[in-house]
C-alpha cells in the first residue's frame, strides 16, 4: 500500500521515471518504465534487483551486447491475428531488423548465462524462428521493396510496366524534339512526372500548340505540364498495371501473414523479452550514472541502514550547478524504529526524509538505490508520506486539516511492516495543542512497531524521543561560526532550530531579538544553549577520538612494518644459509672432481685397487660430514671455510707438476720412508705428507685427501721443497696452468686398436680432464667392428661419476662408430 496517490511526486520518483524513459531504446521498454509499480513481495523485489545488478555489470564489463534494432513491431503482429490482414513493406523490414536483434540478444545471453543466471532466466522459453526471417528475405530486398521474383505474376506485371514505360519515354522524347524544332518548348526542357504520368513543360503562351492533357502548372503560372495525347493511352495502361502490381503485392503479404500466423504467440513472447531487456538496461544505465548499487537485502527483518545515501534528483540538480551533494548515513532498526530529526530551517531535514522514502520506493520497484553496496535494506508492505501543503478550497481543507487526514490514514493502516514519513510534524496549528497531538500520534505509531522518519521543531517531541524506547533523536548539523547549515545528519541527539542565530544573520534588529528572547523565556534559551554546547563538545571529542584512532592506526602500521621487516630478515637469513649450503655442495663437487683426477694419477702409479677404494670411502665420509645439516650459523661458516682451504690446497698441488718438471729435485740419502715425511709421487706433480707406512705401501695426505701409494713410486723431498711447490702452485697454477690446459685440451679421443683396459684408462683420463677444465661434452671414436669395444666403453660410462648421458653421434658425423658423452659440469 502506498499513501497518498501523489507519493511519487512528493518523493521525486516521477523524475526518476522520466530519467529512465530517456535511456530506453524502444517503445516496449518505455511502456514497462511507465507501468512499473511498487511491490512488497521480497522474492519478486530481490529478483528485480538482481536483474538490474547483473545488467549493470554487463554494461560495464561485457562486450558484444546488441543495442541496435530495438523496434516495437508488436502492434503490427497483433493485427495479423485477424485473417486477411497484412503488414506493409516498411513494417516487414522493421520485423526483419528486430528479429535479428532478438537473435543476437539470445546468443549473447546464452554466452554469458553462467555469469548472469538471472538475466539468462529471462530467455527461458524464448524461441527464435529462422523460418520467419528466411521468408521475409525471400520476398523483400535490402531496400525494403518487394522483390520481382516474389511471385511469377508480379515479375510479369513489372516487366510489362517497364516495357510500356520505355515506349512512353521514346514517344515523349520524339514529341519533345519536334516541339523544340517548332519553338513550342524551351531548348533545355526535359520530360518530368506529374501524378504518375510523363509530361512536358510548356510555356503557358504555347499550351494550345501542343495537343494533350494539362496536369499541373508552376507556382507562377508561366509553365504548364502537358501529357501529350499520343501517350495518354499508354500511361493509362501503365496505371492499370500498377494497380495490378499493388494487388499482387497485397496478395503476397497476406500469404506471408498466413504463413507466420501460427508463430505469433512465440514471436510476441520474444518481443516481450526484448522489451524486458530494454527496461532492465535502462535501469542499469541510470544506476551507473547515479552510482546506484545492490544493497544487502534482508528478507526476514524489516529495517534500513543506508550508508552514503544520496537523493538522485538533488544530486543531478547540484551537479548542474557545479556543487557536490552531501551523502547521509541513516539507520532504522528494531531498537530505533523511528528517527525524529530536528535542526535549523533549510538544514536538510526534508531532503533526508525524501531520500529515505525515494530510495526505499526505488528498491521495491526494482531500481538500485543510490547508496554504498554495504547498505542494508528490508522490504516494507506499506509506505506513507505526509509532506507539503495539501490545503484545498474545493474540499474545504486547511493545511492542518490535510495533515490530520493523513495522520488518520497512517494510524488506521500502519503496522510493524510500514514506513511512515512525516515532515514538520505537528505544525500548522497552535504549538501547544499541535505538539500534544503530535506526541500522542508518535506514541501510537511507536506502539504499533512502525518504522519512520519524522522531522519537527517541537521541543516536547525531542524530549519524548529521548525518553521513549524505539524512538531516536537526530540532528541536522549547523556551523555556529559561519551561521550556515552543514547538511549532515547526526543520530543520537536532538538538533537546535538556531532561530535567533539565523534571524541575527539575516539582519533583524538586535533590540527585537532581545525582546523575543525575553518573551520566549530563559528555559528555552538555556535549553537551546545546552544543545549547542553538547553539540560543540561532541564534535570536540569526536575529533579527539579520531586523532587517537589515527595515532593507533599509525602505531599498528609501524608495528606491522617492523614485523614484516623481521620476517624479511629471517627469510633472507634462511636464504643465505641455503645459499651457503649450496655453495658448500658445489665446492665439494669440484673437490670431488679433482680427487678423481688425483686417483687417475694414482692409477698411473699402479696403486692397489683395494687401497684406492678405501681412500674413496674415506673421502665420501668427509663429504657426508660436510653435507650434514647444522643448526648453528657459526658451524656452517666454519665448514665453508674449511672447504675453501681444502680447495686452495688442491689448487696448489696442481701447480707443482709444471714446476717440478723444470726444477731439479734434490736426492737425499736413501733411507726408509717414515710417517711425517714429505714425499712426491713419481711422474706427477702430486706432493703430500706420509700418514702411515705398511710393508709395500704408504698412506699419504694430499691436502684434505688421504690415499694409498706403493713405496717404490714415492720420493722423499725436503720441507723447503714442499713449501716452495705449494707456494708456486698457489700463485701460478691458479690461473695460467688451467688456462693453458684448456687451450691444449682436445675433447675427441680415438681408441681404435686399444685393448679394453687401455681404452678404459684413456677414456677415464679424458673425462677427468674435461670435468676439471669445465667441458660439458666429449666424443669417443671406437669404430663399429663387432661392437665389443663400444660395449665395454659404454658399460664403463654407466658407472662413471660426472657422466650425465651418452649416445651415438649423428649419422652424418659417424653414427654408431662414435659415442658422444654429456658431462655434468
Secondary structure as GFF3:
##gff-version 3
##sequence-region A 1 825
A	DSSP	beta_strand	2	3	.	.	.	ID=ss1
A	DSSP	alpha_helix	7	11	.	.	.	ID=ss2
A	DSSP	alpha_helix	13	21	.	.	.	ID=ss3
A	DSSP	alpha_helix	27	35	.	.	.	ID=ss4
A	DSSP	alpha_helix	42	61	.	.	.	ID=ss5
A	DSSP	alpha_helix	74	79	.	.	.	ID=ss6
A	DSSP	alpha_helix	89	111	.	.	.	ID=ss7
A	DSSP	alpha_helix	117	122	.	.	.	ID=ss8
A	DSSP	alpha_helix	130	139	.	.	.	ID=ss9
A	DSSP	three_ten_helix	148	150	.	.	.	ID=ss10
A	DSSP	alpha_helix	152	182	.	.	.	ID=ss11
A	DSSP	beta_strand	192	194	.	.	.	ID=ss12
A	DSSP	beta_strand	197	203	.	.	.	ID=ss13
A	DSSP	three_ten_helix	204	209	.	.	.	ID=ss14
A	DSSP	beta_strand	212	217	.	.	.	ID=ss15
A	DSSP	beta_strand	223	228	.	.	.	ID=ss16
A	DSSP	alpha_helix	229	260	.	.	.	ID=ss17
A	DSSP	three_ten_helix	261	263	.	.	.	ID=ss18
A	DSSP	alpha_helix	264	290	.	.	.	ID=ss19
A	DSSP	beta_strand	296	297	.	.	.	ID=ss20
A	DSSP	beta_strand	304	309	.	.	.	ID=ss21
A	DSSP	alpha_helix	312	320	.	.	.	ID=ss22
A	DSSP	beta_strand	328	332	.	.	.	ID=ss23
A	DSSP	beta_strand	336	343	.	.	.	ID=ss24
A	DSSP	alpha_helix	349	363	.	.	.	ID=ss25
A	DSSP	beta_strand	376	377	.	.	.	ID=ss26
A	DSSP	beta_strand	382	386	.	.	.	ID=ss27
A	DSSP	alpha_helix	399	413	.	.	.	ID=ss28
A	DSSP	beta_strand	418	422	.	.	.	ID=ss29
A	DSSP	alpha_helix	431	447	.	.	.	ID=ss30
A	DSSP	beta_strand	451	455	.	.	.	ID=ss31
A	DSSP	alpha_helix	459	467	.	.	.	ID=ss32
A	DSSP	beta_strand	470	479	.	.	.	ID=ss33
A	DSSP	beta_strand	484	491	.	.	.	ID=ss34
A	DSSP	alpha_helix	499	506	.	.	.	ID=ss35
A	DSSP	alpha_helix	510	520	.	.	.	ID=ss36
A	DSSP	alpha_helix	522	604	.	.	.	ID=ss37
A	DSSP	alpha_helix	609	627	.	.	.	ID=ss38
A	DSSP	alpha_helix	633	662	.	.	.	ID=ss39
A	DSSP	beta_strand	678	681	.	.	.	ID=ss40
A	DSSP	beta_strand	687	693	.	.	.	ID=ss41
A	DSSP	beta_strand	697	702	.	.	.	ID=ss42
A	DSSP	beta_strand	705	710	.	.	.	ID=ss43
A	DSSP	three_ten_helix	711	713	.	.	.	ID=ss44
A	DSSP	beta_strand	714	717	.	.	.	ID=ss45
A	DSSP	alpha_helix	719	728	.	.	.	ID=ss46
A	DSSP	pi_helix	729	737	.	.	.	ID=ss47
A	DSSP	alpha_helix	738	744	.	.	.	ID=ss48
A	DSSP	beta_strand	748	750	.	.	.	ID=ss49
A	DSSP	alpha_helix	756	773	.	.	.	ID=ss50
A	DSSP	beta_strand	777	781	.	.	.	ID=ss51
A	DSSP	alpha_helix	788	798	.	.	.	ID=ss52
A	DSSP	beta_strand	803	808	.	.	.	ID=ss53
A	DSSP	three_ten_helix	811	813	.	.	.	ID=ss54
A	DSSP	three_ten_helix	815	817	.	.	.	ID=ss55
A	DSSP	beta_strand	818	823	.	.	.	ID=ss56
###
